[in-house]
Amino acid sequence: MTNQSKSVPNNLAHFSITATDVDRARAFYETVFGWRFEAWGPPGFYLICSGTDDEPGIQGALQGSGDYASGPGVGGVEITIAVEDVSEIARLVEKAGGRLFMREARIPGVGTLVKFEDTEGNRACAMQYEPAYRSVRYTERRGPLKN
């Protein structure tokens, strides 16, 4: 039995690719997949556009790995799953044998995030998006990518 809500179906909502060499990783994904990148936020952080303005795909980011710890489960990809109740998800993570490594943190204008590790050491995020953020398509929030 899944813990899905009718209003937020726990869809994959965001991914991040961490890299020791951001420029090299950017070139790789531009070459292999034709993805476009827009500098956003701190140095070495890029929004990823993997689709078109009509079909934008999942929101993504490319970021330097300097702030990440090393060890099992700290690979190069981080996913964020949209959830209805982040507190309940945090409770269920621990109940199912997982571990929270970042308790609830609010990102103003976006939502509340937890980061967790599953039973196999894989790390992921769960985000309870604010209603206003959830109701606007990704391309409408950030506008079209600049080339």
Backbone as JSON, one array per atom type, in Angstrom:
{
  "sequence": "MTNQSKSVPNNLAHFSITATDVDRARAFYETVFGWRFEAWGPPGFYLICSGTDDEPGIQGALQGSGDYASGPGVGGVEITIAVEDVSEIARLVEKAGGRLFMREARIPGVGTLVKFEDTEGNRACAMQYEPAYRSVRYTERRGPLKN",
  "N": [[0.84, -1.17, 0.0], [0.65, 2.14, -0.91], [1.7, 5.43, 0.17], [0.21, 7.61, -0.96], [-1.17, 10.75, -1.87], [-4.12, 12.29, -3.16], [-3.89, 14.94, -4.03], [-1.14, 15.62, -4.19], [0.9, 13.66, -5.9], [3.35, 12.48, -5.06], [5.37, 12.76, -6.99], [8.5, 12.7, -8.76], [10.31, 15.62, -8.45], [12.56, 17.23, -8.64], [16.02, 17.2, -9.49], [19.48, 16.93, -8.72], [22.73, 17.23, -9.95], [25.82, 16.52, -8.78], [29.18, 17.6, -8.96], [32.73, 17.25, -9.19], [34.16, 18.73, -10.96], [32.63, 21.2, -12.28], [32.46, 22.59, -14.74], [33.42, 20.69, -16.57], [31.5, 18.66, -16.23], [29.21, 20.05, -17.04], [29.81, 20.47, -19.78], [29.82, 17.8, -20.61], [27.07, 16.97, -20.25], [25.82, 18.83, -21.92], [26.85, 18.03, -24.38], [26.18, 15.26, -24.57], [23.38, 15.04, -24.01], [22.25, 17.39, -24.9], [21.39, 19.28, -23.1], [20.61, 22.47, -21.63], [22.07, 25.14, -19.74], [21.78, 27.43, -17.02], [23.32, 29.91, -15.2], [22.76, 30.3, -11.76], [22.07, 31.54, -8.57], [24.51, 30.61, -6.14], [28.1, 30.7, -6.98], [29.13, 28.33, -9.44], [26.75, 26.95, -9.58], [24.07, 25.78, -11.43], [20.96, 26.01, -13.16], [19.24, 23.42, -14.8], [18.0, 22.85, -17.99], [16.29, 20.46, -19.41], [14.49, 20.02, -21.34], [11.98, 21.47, -23.44], [10.4, 24.75, -23.59], [7.68, 24.22, -23.73], [7.52, 21.54, -22.94], [9.02, 21.08, -20.29], [10.26, 19.13, -18.71], [11.75, 17.61, -15.78], [12.65, 19.69, -13.07], [16.0, 20.66, -12.7], [19.41, 20.73, -11.4], [22.86, 21.62, -11.59], [25.68, 21.27, -9.66], [28.57, 22.16, -7.7], [30.57, 19.78, -5.89], [31.82, 20.37, -3.54], [30.74, 20.92, -0.97], [29.7, 18.57, -0.12], [29.71, 15.61, 1.82], [31.87, 12.73, 1.92], [31.54, 9.24, 1.1], [29.42, 6.25, 1.37], [26.48, 6.32, -0.64], [26.64, 8.99, -1.3], [26.57, 10.0, -4.01], [26.55, 11.33, -7.31], [24.01, 12.31, -7.94], [21.05, 13.86, -6.87], [17.8, 13.51, -5.81], [14.56, 15.06, -5.52], [11.52, 14.57, -4.02], [8.21, 15.44, -4.42], [5.93, 16.01, -1.85], [2.94, 15.71, 0.17], [2.89, 16.05, 2.97], [5.54, 16.8, 4.69], [6.49, 16.33, 7.27], [5.22, 13.96, 8.01], [6.32, 12.24, 6.12], [9.0, 12.31, 6.94], [8.75, 11.02, 9.39], [7.92, 8.5, 8.5], [10.16, 7.71, 7.02], [12.08, 7.21, 9.02], [10.7, 5.24, 10.47], [10.64, 3.18, 8.61], [13.25, 2.36, 8.6], [15.1, 4.06, 7.53], [17.2, 7.05, 7.57], [17.22, 10.34, 8.74], [19.19, 12.95, 7.56], [19.11, 15.6, 7.33], [17.07, 17.59, 9.02], [13.73, 19.07, 8.95], [13.75, 21.88, 6.88], [13.01, 25.11, 5.98], [12.59, 26.64, 2.86], [12.33, 29.76, 1.85], [9.52, 30.85, 0.02], [9.46, 28.57, -1.5], [9.24, 25.96, -0.14], [9.19, 23.3, 2.36], [11.83, 21.23, 3.29], [13.26, 17.97, 3.69], [16.14, 15.91, 4.11], [17.16, 12.65, 3.44], [18.38, 9.31, 4.09], [18.15, 6.21, 2.56], [17.55, 2.7, 3.32], [19.64, 1.51, 2.03], [21.67, 3.28, 1.88], [21.4, 5.25, -0.03], [20.88, 8.63, -0.86], [18.32, 11.12, -0.67], [15.76, 13.64, -1.18], [12.81, 15.08, 0.29], [10.17, 17.23, -0.41], [7.84, 19.5, 0.75], [6.04, 21.42, -1.07], [5.21, 24.9, -1.19], [1.87, 26.07, -1.63], [1.51, 28.18, -3.57], [3.88, 28.03, -5.02], [3.77, 25.46, -6.03], [1.63, 25.65, -7.77], [2.42, 26.98, -10.01], [3.91, 26.52, -13.13], [7.23, 25.26, -13.74], [8.7, 26.64, -15.79], [7.34, 29.03, -15.8], [7.95, 30.04, -13.32], [10.68, 30.59, -13.39], [11.06, 31.67, -15.87], [11.9, 31.69, -19.41], [14.9, 29.96, -20.39], [17.99, 31.66, -20.61], [20.2, 32.05, -23.31]],
  "CA": [[0.0, 0.0, 0.0], [1.46, 3.35, -0.99], [1.26, 6.56, 0.98], [0.0, 8.69, -1.92], [-2.28, 11.66, -1.71], [-4.71, 12.64, -4.44], [-3.49, 16.28, -4.47], [0.28, 15.6, -4.52], [1.13, 12.24, -6.11], [4.72, 12.07, -4.74], [6.15, 12.71, -8.21], [9.85, 13.23, -8.77], [10.13, 17.04, -8.73], [13.82, 17.93, -8.81], [17.23, 16.4, -9.37], [20.73, 17.68, -8.74], [23.94, 16.48, -10.31], [26.98, 17.12, -8.14], [30.38, 17.33, -9.76], [33.98, 17.82, -8.71], [34.53, 19.71, -11.98], [31.33, 21.62, -12.81], [32.58, 22.93, -16.16], [33.55, 19.43, -17.31], [30.19, 18.0, -16.18], [28.31, 20.83, -17.9], [30.15, 20.14, -21.16], [29.39, 16.43, -20.85], [25.62, 16.91, -20.41], [25.48, 19.59, -23.13], [27.23, 17.21, -25.53], [25.49, 13.97, -24.63], [21.91, 15.16, -23.99], [21.78, 18.67, -25.43], [20.82, 20.09, -22.03], [21.06, 23.85, -21.53], [22.36, 25.5, -18.36], [21.71, 28.85, -16.68], [23.91, 30.21, -13.88], [21.72, 30.75, -10.83], [22.47, 31.39, -7.18], [25.94, 30.69, -5.82], [29.02, 30.3, -8.06], [29.2, 26.89, -9.68], [25.41, 26.36, -9.49], [23.33, 26.01, -12.67], [19.69, 25.36, -13.45], [19.32, 22.57, -15.98], [16.82, 22.73, -18.83], [16.47, 19.22, -20.16], [13.42, 19.93, -22.32], [11.6, 22.71, -24.12], [9.5, 25.56, -22.77], [6.38, 23.54, -23.7], [7.71, 20.28, -22.21], [10.27, 21.39, -19.61], [10.86, 18.03, -17.97], [11.92, 17.78, -14.34], [13.57, 20.76, -12.67], [17.28, 20.1, -12.32], [20.52, 21.63, -11.08], [24.24, 21.12, -11.6], [26.35, 21.99, -8.57], [29.85, 21.65, -7.24], [30.45, 18.8, -4.81], [32.69, 20.76, -2.44], [30.07, 20.92, 0.33], [29.16, 17.25, 0.17], [30.57, 14.66, 2.52], [32.18, 11.55, 1.12], [31.08, 8.0, 1.69], [28.36, 5.56, 0.65], [25.24, 7.04, -0.86], [26.86, 10.39, -1.67], [26.95, 9.96, -5.4], [26.45, 12.59, -8.01], [22.65, 12.72, -8.27], [20.16, 14.03, -5.72], [16.42, 13.73, -6.25], [13.61, 15.62, -4.57], [10.19, 14.03, -4.25], [7.15, 16.34, -3.93], [5.05, 15.31, -0.92], [1.87, 16.5, 0.78], [3.18, 16.33, 4.38], [6.95, 16.45, 4.86], [6.67, 15.79, 8.63], [4.8, 12.56, 7.98], [7.33, 11.51, 5.35], [10.17, 12.16, 7.81], [8.4, 9.98, 10.37], [7.9, 7.21, 7.8], [11.55, 7.37, 6.67], [12.7, 6.6, 10.2], [9.96, 4.02, 10.79], [11.0, 2.15, 7.63], [14.66, 2.0, 8.72], [15.96, 5.08, 6.95], [17.8, 8.01, 8.5], [17.21, 11.75, 8.33], [20.45, 13.63, 7.8], [18.78, 17.02, 7.45], [15.69, 17.75, 9.49], [12.94, 20.04, 8.19], [14.33, 23.2, 6.63], [12.13, 25.89, 5.1], [13.19, 27.46, 1.81], [11.29, 30.78, 1.65], [8.93, 30.94, -1.3], [9.5, 27.27, -2.18], [8.62, 24.93, 0.67], [9.94, 22.72, 3.47], [12.63, 20.14, 2.77], [14.07, 17.08, 4.53], [17.04, 15.05, 3.36], [17.18, 11.35, 4.12], [19.14, 8.2, 3.55], [17.33, 5.0, 2.61], [18.19, 1.56, 3.99], [20.8, 1.09, 1.25], [22.65, 4.36, 1.89], [21.12, 6.25, -1.05], [20.34, 9.86, -0.29], [17.29, 11.8, -1.45], [15.06, 14.72, -0.49], [11.35, 15.19, 0.18], [9.82, 18.64, -0.3], [6.44, 19.92, 0.79], [6.06, 22.71, -1.75], [4.18, 25.87, -0.84], [0.82, 26.03, -2.66], [1.74, 29.14, -4.66], [5.01, 27.52, -5.81], [3.3, 24.24, -6.7], [0.61, 25.93, -8.77], [3.02, 27.64, -11.17], [4.85, 25.65, -13.84], [8.65, 25.6, -13.58], [9.14, 27.67, -16.73], [6.72, 30.3, -15.42], [8.64, 30.54, -12.13], [12.02, 31.1, -13.69], [11.1, 32.25, -17.2], [12.67, 30.87, -20.36], [16.35, 29.99, -20.2], [18.78, 32.59, -21.43], [21.28, 31.32, -23.97]],
  "C": [[0.89, 1.24, 0.0], [0.86, 4.45, -0.13], [1.06, 7.77, 0.06], [-1.25, 9.46, -1.61], [-2.85, 11.95, -3.09], [-4.21, 14.0, -4.94], [-2.0, 16.37, -4.83], [0.68, 14.13, -4.67], [2.56, 11.76, -5.86], [5.57, 11.88, -5.99], [7.57, 13.2, -7.97], [9.75, 14.68, -9.23], [11.44, 17.76, -9.04], [14.96, 16.92, -8.75], [18.43, 17.34, -9.38], [21.85, 16.73, -9.13], [25.09, 17.21, -9.65], [28.22, 16.7, -8.91], [31.6, 17.95, -9.11], [34.49, 18.88, -9.68], [33.25, 20.1, -12.72], [31.4, 21.92, -14.3], [32.66, 21.67, -17.03], [32.2, 18.71, -17.36], [29.19, 18.72, -17.07], [28.56, 20.49, -19.37], [29.67, 18.74, -21.53], [27.89, 16.38, -21.13], [25.12, 17.74, -21.6], [25.73, 18.73, -24.37], [26.36, 15.97, -25.67], [23.98, 14.14, -24.79], [21.37, 16.44, -24.59], [21.13, 19.55, -24.38], [21.4, 21.5, -22.07], [21.18, 24.2, -20.05], [22.28, 27.02, -18.19], [22.31, 29.05, -15.29], [22.81, 30.78, -12.99], [22.23, 30.55, -9.42], [23.97, 31.47, -6.99], [26.82, 30.31, -7.0], [29.06, 28.78, -8.21], [27.86, 26.19, -9.57], [24.64, 26.76, -10.74], [21.98, 25.33, -12.64], [19.87, 24.57, -14.73], [17.97, 22.61, -16.7], [17.03, 21.51, -19.7], [15.39, 19.06, -21.23], [13.21, 21.26, -23.01], [10.73, 23.53, -23.19], [8.11, 24.92, -22.68], [6.41, 22.24, -22.89], [9.02, 20.37, -21.44], [10.95, 20.22, -18.91], [10.95, 18.35, -16.49], [12.93, 18.88, -14.08], [14.88, 20.14, -12.2], [18.32, 21.16, -12.01], [21.84, 20.88, -11.22], [24.98, 21.95, -10.57], [27.67, 21.34, -8.22], [29.67, 20.74, -6.04], [31.26, 19.17, -3.58], [32.05, 20.7, -1.07], [29.55, 19.56, 0.74], [30.19, 16.39, 0.89], [30.88, 13.5, 1.58], [31.63, 10.33, 1.83], [29.95, 7.39, 0.89], [27.13, 6.44, 0.5], [25.41, 8.49, -1.25], [27.41, 10.39, -3.09], [26.75, 11.32, -6.02], [25.05, 13.05, -8.31], [21.81, 12.78, -7.0], [18.77, 14.29, -6.27], [15.6, 14.35, -5.13], [12.22, 15.14, -4.97], [9.18, 14.98, -3.63], [6.18, 15.53, -3.07], [4.02, 16.27, -0.33], [2.24, 16.94, 2.2], [4.6, 15.86, 4.69], [7.23, 15.89, 6.26], [6.3, 14.31, 8.68], [5.81, 11.71, 7.21], [8.58, 11.29, 6.2], [9.94, 11.06, 8.83], [8.47, 8.6, 9.71], [9.29, 6.77, 7.38], [12.19, 6.63, 7.84], [12.02, 5.29, 10.58], [10.37, 2.86, 9.87], [12.48, 1.79, 7.65], [15.62, 2.97, 8.06], [16.46, 6.04, 8.02], [17.68, 9.41, 7.92], [18.59, 12.32, 8.57], [20.31, 15.13, 7.69], [17.31, 17.1, 7.83], [15.01, 18.84, 8.69], [13.62, 21.41, 8.11], [13.42, 23.91, 5.64], [12.97, 26.7, 4.13], [12.13, 28.5, 1.46], [10.82, 30.85, 0.2], [8.87, 29.63, -2.05], [8.77, 26.21, -1.36], [9.52, 24.46, 1.79], [10.54, 21.41, 3.01], [13.21, 19.3, 3.9], [14.97, 16.29, 3.59], [17.18, 13.76, 4.16], [18.06, 10.37, 3.37], [18.26, 6.97, 3.65], [18.11, 3.87, 3.27], [19.44, 1.07, 3.27], [21.89, 2.16, 1.2], [22.46, 5.39, 0.79], [20.46, 7.46, -0.42], [19.35, 10.52, -1.24], [16.65, 12.88, -0.58], [13.56, 14.55, -0.66], [11.0, 16.64, 0.45], [8.31, 18.79, -0.27], [6.43, 21.34, 0.21], [4.93, 23.61, -1.26], [3.15, 25.89, -1.97], [1.07, 26.97, -3.83], [2.86, 28.66, -5.57], [4.56, 26.34, -6.65], [2.37, 24.55, -7.86], [1.16, 26.57, -10.03], [4.02, 26.68, -11.81], [6.27, 26.16, -13.68], [9.07, 26.72, -14.52], [8.52, 29.03, -16.42], [7.39, 30.89, -14.2], [9.95, 31.21, -12.5], [12.09, 31.8, -15.03], [11.91, 31.36, -18.13], [14.16, 31.01, -20.09], [16.98, 31.02, -21.13], [19.9, 31.78, -22.07], [22.6, 32.01, -23.79]]
}
